[in-house]
Amino acid sequence: MGGKQDQDKEAYGKPAKYDPSFRGPIRNRSCTDIICCVLFFLFILGYIAVGILAWVYGDPKQVLYPRNSTGAYCGIGENKEKPYLLYFNIFSCVLNTNIIAIAQNGLKCPTPQVCVSSCPEASWTVEPRQFSQTVEQVFYAANRNFCLPGVPGNMQVLQSLQQELCPSFLLPSTSALGRCFPWTNSTVPELPGISNTSISQSISGLLDSLNARDISVKIFEDFAQSWYWILIALGLALVLSLLFILLLRLVAGPLVFVLIIGVLGVLAYGIYHCWEEYRVLRDKGASISQLGFTTNLSAYRNVQETWLAALIILAVLEGVLLLMLIFLRQRICIAIALLKEASRAVGYIMSTMFYPLVTFALLLVCIAYWAIIALFLATSGQPQYVFWAPNSSLPGCEKVPMNTSCDPMEQVNSSCPGLMCVFQGYQSTGLAQRSLFNLQIYAVLGLFWTINWVLALGQCVLAGAFASFYWAFHKPRDIPTFPLGSAFLRTLRYHTGSLAFGALILTLVQIARVILEYIDHKLRGAQNPLTRCILCCFKCCLWCLEKFIKFLNRNAYIMIAIYGKNFCVSAKNAFMLLMRNIVRVVVLDKVTDLLLFFGKLLVVGGVGVLSFFFFTGRIPSLGKTFENPQLNYYWLPIMVSILGAYLIASGFFSVFGMCVDTLFLCFLEDLERNDGSADRPYYMSKSLLKILGKKNKGTPGDKKRKK
C-alpha cells in the first residue's frame, strides 16, 4: 500500500528538495515572461492610441446635452443661457424608446425643437383671433420666447404657425434629461385631431420611460440628510471586519466547530422535516403515479416521493459530514491552525488590510478609462443636416430635394411651407467611423485584460508579503521591515509579464463567455430546444473553465511571489503540489469558505440590522445628537449601508483568504523541504508542529554556530 501511495504521489511530480540557501521569497531573481511583458506594453500603447483617436473624433456632448433642430447644443456656446429643449409638438415623438436611444439620438421627433431658458409653466393655445396679429404681440410681448431663433417680430402669427417657426400650443412642463416634458396632471388644451386621452397617455409614457424628476430630487435630498450616518455605518463595517479577522487567532477553533455543528443541526432538522412530510403524504396515499408528469413544479410538493428523495439526499450529506468530521479531524485541526496563523500574519502586517484600496483605485481607473473611450467612440463623426418639411406633398414642395444634405448656417429660401435644415445624425465615414466596431472590441479586450492584470497584481503582492511572514523563523523579528512595499516593487519590476500572461488567459475565456451570452440573447426568441441545450452546455463548460483558471492563476501567483519563476513553471509546480495534498486542499478550502461566509454574514447582517432600526426610528432615547434624519425613502440609506458593508467585508476577507492560501502553500512546501533536524528545521508554528506530532531539533544556523 505504501508503495502504491508513493507511486500516486510521483504521478504529480517529485516533492520539493531541501535548499540550504532558501529563506523565503527569493531576492535575486530575474524578469519572467519577457515576451508577454513586451506584448502587454505594446497593447497598452495601442489602448492609449485608441483613446487619443476617440478623443479626436468623438463628441460626447451629443449624449450630455440635448440638440435643437439645427443640431446646436442647448446649455453650451451660444445657447449657454438656454439649457432646456422644447418640442413644438411633443406628441409626434416615438414613445417606445429607451434612455440610451434618447441620449444618443436626441429623441428625434418630426417636429421643430428649440433651446429655451425655462420650460413652460402654464397651458396656452393660439386663439383664432390672434392669427392676424404679429409674433411680437402674441409671443415676445407676453414673454413667450419659444419661437425658433431669428423669427422677425413683425411676421404674422398665422404665417409663423404654417411654417412651424413658433409653437401653436404650450403645456406646463418639467425638465428631464434636459428636455421639457408635460406634467401628467396638467389640463391640456383642445387640439385638432388629438384627444385628451391620447395626450395624457403620451405624457405618462414619456415620463415613465425617462424617470421622474421628483424621485431623483428626493433621492438626492435623502443622501444629503443621511450621508454622514452612512459613513458611520461603513466605518462600523470596517471595524467589525478587522476585529473578526484579528480575533480569529483566539476563537477560530471553537467558531469552526460551532459552525460545523450548526450545519449538521440544520441538516438533521431538514431530515426530520422531510420525514414528517413524507409520513403524512404516505398515510394519505399521495403518490407520483397519481400525479403523472406536469410542468407545474409546485405540484410535486404534494407527493411522497419528492420528500423521500429529499430525505435520502440530506441523510447522505449528514452521513458524509459526520464521516469527514471523524476521519478528517486532524486535517480540520490543521486548517484551524492555519486560520489562526493567518490571523497572526495579518496582525503583524496590518498594511495588507488596506491594500484593497489600491486595487480599487486601479480598477476605478481602468473602468473609467474604458467608459470614456466607449463614450467618445460611440459619438464620433461629423454632424449631418438634411432638408425636412412637415408635409412634403404641399404645393411648392415638389421640387425640394428632401433628405439631402444642407448647411444649417444658410437661410432657407423656399416656397415649401415649414421647410427646414434639420440635424439628421453623425456620418459613418472616416478613419474612426469605419473601424468603430474593431476599436470598440479592442477597448473591451483592454478593459478585461487590465482589470484581470490589476487583480493579479494584488494577489501576487499580498502573496509575497505573507510568504515573508511564513519563512521568518523568529516571528516577528525576522519579518522584513516593509514586506508589502518590497513585494509590490519586486512584482512590478520582475513579474509584470507573468501577471499579464495569466490575465490574458483568463481574459480570453471571459471574452468567450461574453460572446456566448450575446449569442444566447440573440437566439432567445427562436426557442429552439436543441440550440438552447447546446448553448447551455457550452456556457457551463466555460464557467467551469473560468473557475479553474482563476484557481490555478491564484496559486501560480503565490509561487511566482516566492520563487520568481515564470508563469507556466509556477502554475505547474503549484498544481502538482496541491494534487499531492488534495485532501488537505479540499478540507482547508471548505473550512475557510464556511468561516468567511459566516464573517460576511455577521458584518453585513449586523450593519444592516442596525441601519434598519436607526433609519426607521426604532431606536428610542438617542437624543438630538443621534436623532435619525427625516427621509423620503428610508430604505435608500439602508441598502447603501448594506452594499457598502458587503464590499468592505469582501475586501478585508479577500486579503485574509489570500493569506490563508499563501500560508497553506508555504506549509506544504515546508513539509516537503524540511524534516525538523538542526540542518532542516520546520518554519511552521508550534501549534501546527503539535498537531502533526513533529518538533524542531534546532533553528536555522545552529550548525554554523557549532562549527
C-alpha positions as CSV (number, residue, x, y, z in Angstrom):
1,M,0.0,0.0,0.0
2,G,2.8,2.4,0.9
3,G,4.5,1.8,-2.5
4,K,1.2,2.5,-4.3
5,Q,0.8,5.8,-2.5
6,D,4.3,6.8,-3.4
7,Q,3.6,6.0,-7.0
8,D,0.5,8.1,-6.9
9,K,2.4,11.0,-5.5
10,E,5.2,10.5,-8.1
11,A,2.5,11.0,-10.8
12,Y,2.1,14.6,-9.6
13,G,5.8,15.4,-9.5
14,K,8.6,14.9,-7.0
15,P,8.4,16.6,-3.6
16,A,10.4,19.8,-3.2
17,K,14.0,19.3,-2.2
18,Y,15.9,20.9,0.6
19,D,17.7,24.1,-0.4
20,P,20.0,25.5,2.3
21,S,20.0,29.0,0.8
22,F,16.2,29.3,0.7
23,R,14.9,31.8,3.4
24,G,11.6,32.9,1.9
25,P,10.8,35.0,-1.2
26,I,13.9,34.9,-3.3
27,R,15.5,38.3,-3.7
28,N,18.0,37.7,-6.5
29,R,15.6,37.0,-9.3
30,S,15.2,37.9,-13.0
31,C,12.4,39.2,-15.2
32,T,9.9,36.5,-16.3
33,D,7.8,36.1,-19.4
34,I,9.5,39.0,-21.1
35,I,7.7,38.3,-24.5
36,C,4.3,38.6,-22.8
37,C,5.5,41.7,-20.9
38,V,6.5,43.4,-24.2
39,L,3.2,42.3,-25.8
40,F,1.3,43.8,-22.8
41,F,3.1,47.1,-23.1
42,L,2.5,47.3,-26.8
43,F,-1.2,46.5,-26.2
44,I,-1.3,49.3,-23.6
45,L,0.3,51.7,-26.1
46,G,-2.4,50.7,-28.6
47,Y,-5.0,51.2,-25.9
48,I,-3.7,54.7,-25.4
49,A,-3.8,55.3,-29.1
50,V,-7.4,54.2,-29.3
51,G,-8.2,56.7,-26.5
52,I,-6.4,59.5,-28.4
53,L,-8.3,58.6,-31.6
54,A,-11.6,58.5,-29.8
55,W,-10.9,61.9,-28.2
56,V,-10.0,63.4,-31.5
57,Y,-13.1,62.2,-33.4
58,G,-15.6,61.8,-30.6
59,D,-18.1,64.3,-29.4
60,P,-19.7,63.3,-26.1
61,K,-21.7,66.5,-26.0
62,Q,-24.4,64.8,-28.0
63,V,-25.1,62.5,-25.1
64,L,-24.6,65.0,-22.3
65,Y,-26.6,67.9,-23.9
66,P,-29.8,68.0,-26.0
67,R,-29.8,69.4,-29.6
68,N,-32.2,71.7,-31.3
69,S,-33.5,71.3,-34.9
70,T,-30.3,72.8,-36.3
71,G,-28.0,70.4,-34.4
72,A,-26.9,73.2,-32.0
73,Y,-26.4,72.1,-28.3
74,C,-28.5,73.5,-25.5
75,G,-26.7,74.7,-22.4
76,I,-23.3,75.5,-24.0
77,G,-21.9,78.0,-26.5
78,E,-24.4,80.4,-27.9
79,N,-27.2,78.6,-26.1
80,K,-25.4,78.7,-22.7
81,E,-28.4,80.5,-21.1
82,K,-30.9,78.1,-22.7
83,P,-30.2,74.7,-21.2
84,Y,-33.6,73.0,-22.0
85,L,-35.1,71.7,-25.2
86,L,-38.7,72.4,-26.1
87,Y,-40.6,70.3,-28.7
88,F,-43.3,72.2,-30.6
89,N,-45.5,69.0,-30.8
90,I,-44.3,66.5,-28.2
91,F,-47.0,64.0,-29.2
92,S,-45.3,63.3,-32.6
93,C,-42.4,61.7,-30.8
94,V,-41.9,58.0,-30.7
95,L,-42.8,56.8,-27.2
96,N,-41.5,53.2,-27.3
97,T,-37.8,54.0,-26.8
98,N,-35.2,53.7,-24.0
99,I,-32.9,56.0,-22.2
100,I,-29.8,55.2,-24.3
101,A,-31.6,55.7,-27.6
102,I,-32.9,59.0,-26.3
103,A,-29.5,60.2,-25.1
104,Q,-27.7,59.2,-28.3
105,N,-30.3,60.0,-30.9
106,G,-31.6,63.2,-29.3
107,L,-35.1,61.8,-29.0
108,K,-35.6,62.5,-32.7
109,C,-39.1,63.8,-33.5
110,P,-40.7,65.1,-36.7
111,T,-41.3,68.4,-35.1
112,P,-39.2,71.6,-34.6
113,Q,-37.1,71.8,-31.5
114,V,-35.8,74.9,-29.8
115,C,-33.5,75.7,-26.9
116,V,-35.2,77.7,-24.1
117,S,-34.1,79.2,-20.8
118,S,-37.0,77.6,-18.9
119,C,-39.8,75.2,-19.6
120,P,-43.4,76.5,-19.9
121,E,-45.3,76.7,-16.6
122,A,-48.9,77.2,-17.9
123,S,-51.2,75.9,-20.6
124,W,-51.7,78.1,-23.6
125,T,-53.1,77.9,-27.1
126,V,-53.0,80.3,-30.0
127,E,-56.6,81.7,-30.4
128,P,-58.1,82.2,-33.9
129,R,-58.4,86.0,-33.2
130,Q,-54.6,86.1,-32.8
131,F,-53.8,84.7,-36.2
132,S,-53.7,88.2,-37.8
133,Q,-51.5,89.7,-35.0
134,T,-47.7,89.7,-35.1
135,V,-45.3,87.4,-33.4
136,E,-44.1,90.4,-31.3
137,Q,-47.6,90.9,-29.9
138,V,-48.5,87.3,-29.2
139,F,-45.2,85.8,-28.3
140,Y,-42.4,88.2,-27.4
141,A,-44.5,90.8,-25.6
142,A,-46.1,88.1,-23.4
143,N,-42.6,86.7,-22.6
144,R,-43.3,83.5,-24.6
145,N,-39.7,83.2,-26.1
146,F,-40.3,79.8,-27.6
147,C,-40.1,80.6,-31.3
148,L,-37.1,79.5,-33.5
149,P,-34.2,81.9,-33.4
150,G,-34.3,84.7,-36.0
151,V,-38.1,84.8,-36.4
152,P,-38.9,88.5,-37.0
153,G,-41.4,90.2,-34.7
154,N,-43.4,91.7,-37.5
155,M,-44.3,88.3,-39.0
156,Q,-47.9,87.3,-38.8
157,V,-48.7,84.6,-36.3
158,L,-50.6,82.5,-38.9
159,Q,-47.6,82.5,-41.2
160,S,-45.2,81.5,-38.4
161,L,-47.5,78.6,-37.5
162,Q,-47.8,77.4,-41.1
163,Q,-44.0,77.4,-41.4
164,E,-43.7,75.9,-37.9
165,L,-41.5,78.7,-36.7
166,C,-43.5,79.1,-33.5
167,P,-45.5,76.6,-31.4
168,S,-49.2,76.6,-31.7
169,F,-49.7,75.5,-28.0
170,L,-47.7,75.2,-24.8
171,L,-48.2,72.8,-21.9
172,P,-46.9,73.1,-18.3
173,S,-43.7,71.1,-18.4
174,T,-40.9,69.8,-16.2
175,S,-37.3,69.1,-17.3
176,A,-36.0,65.5,-17.6
177,L,-32.6,64.8,-19.3
178,G,-32.5,68.5,-20.3
179,R,-35.8,68.2,-22.2
180,C,-39.2,69.8,-21.4
181,F,-41.9,67.1,-20.9
182,P,-45.5,67.9,-19.9
183,W,-46.9,67.2,-16.5
184,T,-49.2,64.2,-16.3
185,N,-51.8,66.1,-14.2
186,S,-51.9,69.2,-16.4
187,T,-55.1,70.4,-18.1
188,V,-54.3,70.1,-21.8
189,P,-55.9,72.3,-24.4
190,E,-58.3,71.1,-27.2
191,L,-56.1,70.2,-30.1
192,P,-57.5,69.3,-33.6
193,G,-57.1,65.6,-34.3
194,I,-55.8,64.7,-30.9
195,S,-57.9,63.6,-28.0
196,N,-57.2,64.5,-24.3
197,T,-56.9,60.8,-23.5
198,S,-54.2,60.2,-26.1
199,I,-52.4,63.3,-24.8
200,S,-52.5,62.0,-21.2
201,Q,-51.3,58.6,-22.2
202,S,-48.5,60.1,-24.2
203,I,-47.3,62.2,-21.4
204,S,-47.5,59.3,-18.9
205,G,-45.5,57.1,-21.3
206,L,-42.8,59.7,-21.7
207,L,-42.4,60.4,-18.0
208,D,-42.4,56.7,-17.2
209,S,-39.6,55.9,-19.6
210,L,-37.5,58.9,-18.7
211,N,-37.8,58.7,-14.9
212,A,-39.5,61.4,-12.9
213,R,-37.5,64.4,-11.7
214,D,-39.2,64.4,-8.3
215,I,-37.8,61.0,-7.4
216,S,-34.2,62.0,-8.3
217,V,-34.6,65.2,-6.2
218,K,-35.9,63.2,-3.2
219,I,-33.1,60.6,-3.5
220,F,-30.6,63.5,-3.6
221,E,-32.2,65.0,-0.5
222,D,-32.1,61.7,1.3
223,F,-28.4,61.4,0.6
224,A,-27.8,64.9,1.7
225,Q,-29.6,64.2,5.0
226,S,-28.0,60.8,5.7
227,W,-24.5,60.7,4.2
228,Y,-22.7,61.0,7.4
229,W,-24.7,58.3,9.0
230,I,-23.9,56.1,6.0
231,L,-20.2,56.8,6.5
232,I,-20.6,55.8,10.2
233,A,-22.2,52.5,9.1
234,L,-19.4,51.8,6.7
235,G,-16.8,52.7,9.4
236,L,-18.6,50.2,11.7
237,A,-18.4,47.5,8.9
238,L,-14.6,48.2,8.6
239,V,-14.1,47.9,12.4
240,L,-16.2,44.7,12.6
241,S,-14.3,43.1,9.6
242,L,-10.9,43.9,11.1
243,L,-11.9,42.7,14.6
244,F,-13.3,39.4,13.2
245,I,-10.0,38.7,11.4
246,L,-7.8,39.6,14.3
247,L,-9.9,37.7,16.9
248,L,-9.7,34.5,14.8
249,R,-6.5,33.6,16.5
250,L,-8.5,33.2,19.7
251,V,-11.8,31.9,18.6
252,A,-11.1,30.1,15.2
253,G,-11.2,26.6,16.7
254,P,-14.5,26.9,18.7
255,L,-16.1,29.0,15.9
256,V,-15.3,26.4,13.2
257,F,-16.7,23.6,15.3
258,V,-19.8,25.6,16.2
259,L,-20.4,26.3,12.5
260,I,-19.9,22.6,11.6
261,I,-22.3,21.5,14.4
262,G,-24.7,24.2,13.2
263,V,-24.6,22.8,9.6
264,L,-25.1,19.3,11.0
265,G,-28.0,20.5,13.1
266,V,-29.7,22.2,10.0
267,L,-29.3,19.0,8.0
268,A,-30.8,17.0,10.9
269,Y,-33.8,19.3,11.1
270,G,-34.2,19.0,7.3
271,I,-34.2,15.2,7.7
272,Y,-36.8,15.4,10.4
273,H,-39.0,17.8,8.4
274,C,-38.8,15.7,5.2
275,W,-39.7,12.6,7.3
276,E,-42.7,14.3,8.8
277,E,-43.9,15.5,5.3
278,Y,-43.3,12.0,3.8
279,R,-45.1,10.3,6.6
280,V,-48.2,12.5,6.3
281,L,-48.3,12.1,2.5
282,R,-47.7,8.4,2.7
283,D,-50.7,8.0,5.1
284,K,-52.8,10.0,2.6
285,G,-51.7,7.8,-0.3
286,A,-50.4,10.7,-2.4
287,S,-48.1,9.2,-4.9
288,I,-46.4,10.4,-8.1
289,S,-48.2,7.8,-10.1
290,Q,-51.4,9.6,-9.4
291,L,-50.0,13.0,-10.4
292,G,-48.1,11.9,-13.5
293,F,-45.9,14.3,-15.4
294,T,-46.6,18.0,-15.2
295,T,-44.7,21.2,-15.8
296,N,-46.1,22.7,-12.6
297,L,-43.2,22.0,-10.3
298,S,-45.1,23.1,-7.1
299,A,-47.4,20.2,-7.6
300,Y,-44.5,17.8,-6.7
301,R,-44.5,19.1,-3.2
302,N,-47.7,17.2,-2.6
303,V,-46.4,13.7,-3.4
304,Q,-44.5,11.4,-1.0
305,E,-41.6,10.5,-3.5
306,T,-40.4,14.1,-3.5
307,W,-39.9,14.2,0.3
308,L,-38.4,10.8,0.3
309,A,-35.8,11.8,-2.3
310,A,-35.0,14.9,-0.3
311,L,-34.8,12.9,2.9
312,I,-32.3,10.5,1.3
313,I,-30.1,13.3,-0.1
314,L,-30.0,15.1,3.2
315,A,-29.3,11.8,5.1
316,V,-26.4,11.1,2.7
317,L,-25.0,14.6,3.2
318,E,-25.3,14.2,7.0
319,G,-23.5,10.9,6.9
320,V,-20.7,12.2,4.7
321,L,-20.2,15.2,7.0
322,L,-20.1,13.0,10.1
323,L,-17.6,10.7,8.5
324,M,-15.4,13.6,7.5
325,L,-15.6,15.0,11.0
326,I,-14.5,11.7,12.4
327,F,-11.8,10.6,9.9
328,L,-10.5,14.1,8.8
329,R,-10.4,15.7,12.3
330,Q,-6.6,16.1,12.1
331,R,-6.8,17.9,8.8
332,I,-9.6,20.1,10.2
333,C,-7.4,20.9,13.1
334,I,-4.6,21.8,10.6
335,A,-7.0,24.1,8.7
336,I,-8.0,25.8,12.0
337,A,-4.3,26.2,13.0
338,L,-3.6,27.8,9.5
339,L,-6.5,30.2,10.1
340,K,-5.1,31.2,13.4
341,E,-1.7,31.7,11.8
342,A,-3.2,33.8,9.0
343,S,-4.8,36.0,11.7
344,R,-1.3,36.4,13.3
345,A,0.1,37.3,9.9
346,V,-2.5,40.0,9.3
347,G,-1.8,41.3,12.8
348,Y,1.9,41.7,12.1
349,I,1.4,43.1,8.6
350,M,-1.6,45.4,9.1
351,S,-0.9,47.4,5.9
352,T,-2.1,44.4,3.9
353,M,-5.6,45.0,5.1
354,F,-5.7,48.4,3.3
355,Y,-4.1,47.2,0.1
356,P,-7.6,46.6,-1.5
357,L,-7.9,50.4,-1.6
358,V,-5.0,50.4,-4.1
359,T,-6.7,47.7,-6.1
360,F,-10.0,49.5,-6.0
361,A,-8.3,52.8,-7.2
362,L,-6.6,51.0,-10.1
363,L,-9.8,49.2,-11.1
364,L,-11.6,52.5,-11.0
365,V,-9.0,54.0,-13.4
366,C,-9.4,51.0,-15.8
367,I,-13.2,51.2,-15.8
368,A,-13.3,55.0,-16.1
369,Y,-10.8,55.0,-19.0
370,W,-12.8,52.4,-20.9
371,A,-16.1,54.2,-20.2
372,I,-14.6,57.4,-21.6
373,I,-13.3,55.7,-24.7
374,A,-16.6,53.9,-25.3
375,L,-18.5,57.2,-25.0
376,F,-16.2,59.1,-27.3
377,L,-16.1,56.3,-29.9
378,A,-19.9,56.0,-29.8
379,T,-20.2,59.7,-30.5
380,S,-17.5,60.0,-33.2
381,G,-18.4,61.6,-36.6
382,Q,-19.3,64.9,-38.1
383,P,-22.9,66.1,-37.9
384,Q,-25.1,65.8,-41.0
385,Y,-28.1,68.1,-41.8
386,V,-30.8,67.4,-44.3
387,F,-33.9,69.3,-45.7
388,W,-37.1,68.4,-43.9
389,A,-40.7,69.6,-44.2
390,P,-43.8,68.6,-42.1
391,N,-45.8,67.9,-45.3
392,S,-43.8,67.4,-48.5
393,S,-47.0,67.0,-50.6
394,L,-48.0,70.6,-50.2
395,P,-47.7,73.0,-53.2
396,G,-44.2,74.3,-53.5
397,C,-42.5,71.3,-52.0
398,E,-42.4,69.1,-55.2
399,K,-39.1,70.3,-56.4
400,V,-37.4,70.4,-53.0
401,P,-34.8,67.6,-52.6
402,M,-36.0,66.2,-49.3
403,N,-33.5,64.3,-47.1
404,T,-30.5,65.7,-49.0
405,S,-27.6,67.4,-47.2
406,C,-27.8,71.2,-46.4
407,D,-26.0,73.8,-44.4
408,P,-27.8,74.9,-41.2
409,M,-26.0,78.3,-41.2
410,E,-27.5,79.3,-44.6
411,Q,-31.0,80.8,-44.7
412,V,-33.7,78.5,-46.3
413,N,-35.5,80.4,-49.0
414,S,-38.2,78.3,-50.5
415,S,-41.9,78.3,-51.1
416,C,-42.3,75.0,-49.4
417,P,-44.2,75.6,-46.1
418,G,-42.1,74.6,-43.0
419,L,-39.0,73.7,-44.9
420,M,-36.0,73.5,-42.5
421,C,-32.4,72.3,-42.5
422,V,-32.5,69.8,-39.5
423,F,-30.0,67.6,-37.9
424,Q,-30.1,64.0,-39.0
425,G,-27.2,62.2,-37.3
426,Y,-23.4,61.7,-37.4
427,Q,-21.7,60.4,-40.5
428,S,-20.3,56.9,-40.6
429,T,-17.4,57.6,-42.9
430,G,-13.8,58.4,-41.7
431,L,-11.0,56.6,-40.1
432,A,-12.6,56.2,-36.7
433,Q,-16.1,55.5,-38.0
434,R,-15.0,52.8,-40.5
435,S,-13.2,51.0,-37.7
436,L,-15.7,51.8,-35.0
437,F,-16.6,48.1,-34.3
438,N,-13.0,47.0,-34.2
439,L,-12.0,49.8,-31.9
440,Q,-14.8,49.0,-29.5
441,I,-13.7,45.3,-29.5
442,Y,-10.2,46.4,-28.8
443,A,-11.4,48.6,-25.9
444,V,-13.4,45.8,-24.4
445,L,-10.4,43.5,-24.6
446,G,-8.4,46.2,-22.9
447,L,-10.9,46.5,-20.2
448,F,-10.9,42.8,-19.4
449,W,-7.1,42.4,-19.7
450,T,-6.3,45.5,-17.5
451,I,-8.8,44.5,-14.8
452,N,-7.5,41.0,-14.6
453,W,-3.9,42.3,-14.5
454,V,-4.7,44.6,-11.6
455,L,-6.4,41.8,-9.7
456,A,-3.4,39.5,-10.4
457,L,-1.0,42.3,-9.2
458,G,-2.9,42.5,-5.9
459,Q,-2.8,38.7,-5.4
460,C,0.9,38.4,-6.2
461,V,1.8,41.4,-3.9
462,L,-0.1,40.0,-1.0
463,A,1.3,36.6,-1.5
464,G,4.9,38.0,-1.4
465,A,4.1,39.9,1.8
466,F,2.5,36.9,3.6
467,A,5.3,34.5,2.4
468,S,7.8,36.8,4.0
469,F,5.9,36.2,7.3
470,Y,5.8,32.4,7.0
471,W,9.5,32.0,6.1
472,A,10.6,34.2,9.0
473,F,11.8,31.6,11.6
474,H,11.7,34.0,14.5
475,K,8.5,36.0,14.2
476,P,8.2,38.9,14.2
477,R,12.0,39.6,14.5
478,D,12.9,38.1,11.1
479,I,10.0,39.7,9.2
480,P,11.3,42.3,6.6
481,T,10.8,45.9,7.6
482,F,8.4,46.8,4.7
483,P,7.2,43.4,3.4
484,L,4.2,44.8,1.4
485,G,6.2,47.6,-0.2
486,S,9.0,45.2,-1.1
487,A,6.6,42.7,-2.6
488,F,4.9,45.4,-4.6
489,L,8.1,46.8,-6.1
490,R,9.5,43.3,-6.7
491,T,6.4,42.2,-8.5
492,L,6.2,45.2,-10.8
493,R,9.9,45.0,-11.6
494,Y,10.3,41.4,-12.4
495,H,6.8,39.8,-13.0
496,T,4.7,42.2,-15.0
497,G,4.9,39.8,-17.9
498,S,3.9,36.7,-15.9
499,L,0.9,38.6,-14.5
500,A,-0.1,39.7,-18.0
501,F,0.2,36.1,-19.2
502,G,-2.2,34.8,-16.6
503,A,-4.5,37.7,-17.0
504,L,-4.6,37.2,-20.8
505,I,-5.6,33.5,-20.5
506,L,-8.4,34.4,-18.1
507,T,-9.5,37.3,-20.4
508,L,-9.8,35.1,-23.4
509,V,-12.1,32.7,-21.5
510,Q,-14.2,35.6,-20.2
511,I,-14.5,37.1,-23.7
512,A,-15.7,33.7,-25.0
513,R,-18.3,33.7,-22.2
514,V,-19.5,37.2,-23.2
515,I,-19.8,36.1,-26.9
516,L,-21.8,33.1,-25.8
517,E,-24.1,35.2,-23.7
518,Y,-24.6,37.6,-26.7
519,I,-25.4,34.6,-29.0
520,D,-27.8,33.2,-26.4
521,H,-29.5,36.6,-26.1
522,K,-30.0,36.9,-29.9
523,L,-31.3,33.3,-30.2
524,R,-33.6,33.6,-27.2
525,G,-36.6,34.3,-29.4
526,A,-36.1,31.3,-31.6
527,Q,-36.8,28.9,-28.7
528,N,-35.0,26.0,-30.4
529,P,-34.6,23.4,-27.6
530,L,-31.5,21.7,-29.2
531,T,-29.8,25.1,-29.7
532,R,-30.6,26.2,-26.2
533,C,-29.3,22.9,-24.8
534,I,-26.0,23.2,-26.7
535,L,-25.5,26.8,-25.7
536,C,-26.3,25.9,-22.1
537,C,-23.6,23.1,-22.1
538,F,-21.0,25.4,-23.7
539,K,-21.8,28.1,-21.1
540,C,-21.5,25.6,-18.3
541,C,-18.2,24.3,-19.6
542,L,-16.7,27.8,-20.0
543,W,-17.9,28.8,-16.5
544,C,-16.1,25.7,-15.0
545,L,-13.0,26.6,-17.1
546,E,-13.0,30.1,-15.8
547,K,-13.3,29.0,-12.2
548,F,-10.4,26.5,-12.7
549,I,-8.2,29.1,-14.4
550,K,-8.8,31.6,-11.5
551,F,-7.9,28.9,-9.0
552,L,-4.8,27.9,-11.0
553,N,-3.7,31.6,-11.5
554,R,-4.1,32.4,-7.9
555,N,-1.8,29.6,-6.8
556,A,0.6,30.3,-9.7
557,Y,0.9,33.9,-8.5
558,I,1.8,32.7,-5.0
559,M,4.6,30.5,-6.4
560,I,5.8,33.5,-8.5
561,A,5.9,35.7,-5.5
562,I,8.0,33.1,-3.6
563,Y,10.4,31.7,-6.2
564,G,10.4,34.2,-9.0
565,K,9.8,31.6,-11.8
566,N,7.8,32.2,-14.9
567,F,4.0,31.7,-15.1
568,C,4.0,28.2,-16.7
569,V,6.5,26.7,-14.3
570,S,4.9,28.3,-11.3
571,A,1.4,27.1,-12.4
572,K,2.7,23.6,-12.9
573,N,4.6,23.5,-9.5
574,A,1.6,24.9,-7.7
575,F,-0.8,22.4,-9.3
576,M,1.5,19.4,-8.6
577,L,1.9,20.5,-5.0
578,L,-1.8,20.8,-4.5
579,M,-2.5,17.5,-6.1
580,R,0.0,15.7,-3.8
581,N,-2.1,17.1,-0.9
582,I,-5.5,17.1,-2.4
583,V,-7.4,16.1,0.8
584,R,-5.8,18.9,2.8
585,V,-6.7,21.3,0.0
586,V,-10.4,20.3,0.0
587,V,-10.7,20.5,3.8
588,L,-8.9,23.8,4.1
589,D,-10.9,25.3,1.2
590,K,-14.3,24.3,2.7
591,V,-13.4,25.3,6.2
592,T,-12.2,28.7,5.0
593,D,-15.3,29.2,2.9
594,L,-17.6,28.4,5.8
595,L,-15.7,30.7,8.1
596,L,-15.5,33.7,5.7
597,F,-19.2,33.2,4.8
598,F,-20.1,33.5,8.5
599,G,-17.9,36.5,8.8
600,K,-19.6,38.3,5.9
601,L,-23.0,37.3,7.2
602,L,-22.0,38.7,10.7
603,V,-20.7,42.0,9.3
604,V,-23.3,42.7,6.6
605,G,-26.2,41.4,8.8
606,G,-25.1,43.4,11.8
607,V,-24.7,46.7,9.9
608,G,-28.0,46.0,8.0
609,V,-30.0,45.4,11.2
610,L,-28.5,48.5,13.0
611,S,-29.2,50.6,9.9
612,F,-32.8,49.4,9.7
613,F,-33.5,50.1,13.3
614,F,-31.8,53.5,13.2
615,F,-33.2,54.9,9.9
616,T,-36.7,53.7,10.7
617,G,-36.6,55.5,14.1
618,R,-37.0,52.3,16.1
619,I,-34.1,53.1,18.5
620,P,-35.6,55.5,21.1
621,S,-33.9,57.7,23.6
622,L,-30.8,58.5,21.4
623,G,-31.1,62.3,22.0
624,K,-31.0,65.1,19.4
625,T,-27.3,64.4,18.5
626,F,-28.1,60.9,17.3
627,E,-31.6,61.6,16.1
628,N,-32.4,59.7,12.9
629,P,-32.9,62.0,9.9
630,Q,-36.3,62.6,8.2
631,L,-36.2,60.7,4.9
632,N,-38.4,60.3,1.9
633,Y,-37.2,56.7,1.3
634,Y,-35.7,55.2,4.5
635,W,-34.7,52.1,2.5
636,L,-32.2,54.0,0.4
637,P,-29.5,54.6,3.1
638,I,-30.2,51.1,4.4
639,M,-29.4,49.5,1.1
640,V,-26.4,51.7,0.5
641,S,-25.1,50.8,4.0
642,I,-25.6,47.1,3.3
643,L,-24.0,47.2,-0.1
644,G,-21.0,49.2,1.3
645,A,-20.6,46.8,4.2
646,Y,-20.6,43.9,1.8
647,L,-17.9,45.5,-0.3
648,I,-15.8,46.3,2.7
649,A,-16.1,42.9,4.2
650,S,-15.3,41.3,0.8
651,G,-12.2,43.4,0.5
652,F,-10.9,42.5,4.0
653,F,-11.8,38.8,3.7
654,S,-10.2,38.6,0.2
655,V,-6.9,39.6,1.9
656,F,-7.5,37.1,4.6
657,G,-8.3,34.4,2.1
658,M,-5.1,35.2,0.1
659,C,-3.2,35.0,3.4
660,V,-4.6,31.5,4.1
661,D,-3.8,30.2,0.6
662,T,-0.3,31.6,0.7
663,L,0.5,30.1,4.2
664,F,-1.0,26.8,3.1
665,L,1.3,26.5,0.1
666,C,4.2,27.5,2.2
667,F,3.2,24.9,4.8
668,L,3.1,22.2,2.2
669,E,6.5,23.3,0.9
670,D,7.8,23.3,4.4
671,L,6.7,19.7,5.0
672,E,8.5,18.6,1.8
673,R,11.6,20.6,2.2
674,N,12.4,20.1,5.9
675,D,12.4,17.3,8.5
676,G,12.8,19.1,11.8
677,S,16.5,18.5,12.2
678,A,19.1,21.1,13.1
679,D,20.0,21.4,9.5
680,R,16.4,21.4,8.1
681,P,14.1,22.8,10.8
682,Y,10.4,23.5,10.1
683,Y,9.2,27.1,9.8
684,M,5.6,26.3,10.7
685,S,4.1,27.4,14.1
686,K,4.3,25.3,17.2
687,S,0.6,24.6,17.1
688,L,1.0,23.0,13.6
689,L,4.0,21.0,14.8
690,K,2.0,19.8,17.8
691,I,-0.9,18.7,15.6
692,L,1.4,16.8,13.2
693,G,3.3,15.3,16.1
694,K,6.6,16.8,15.0
695,K,9.2,19.1,16.6
696,N,12.3,21.0,15.7
697,K,15.6,19.9,17.0
698,G,17.3,23.2,16.2
699,T,17.0,26.5,14.5
700,P,18.5,27.8,11.2
701,G,22.2,28.5,11.6
702,D,22.7,26.2,14.7
703,K,25.1,24.0,12.8
704,K,27.1,27.0,11.6
705,R,27.4,28.4,15.2
706,K,28.5,25.0,16.5
707,K,31.3,25.0,13.9
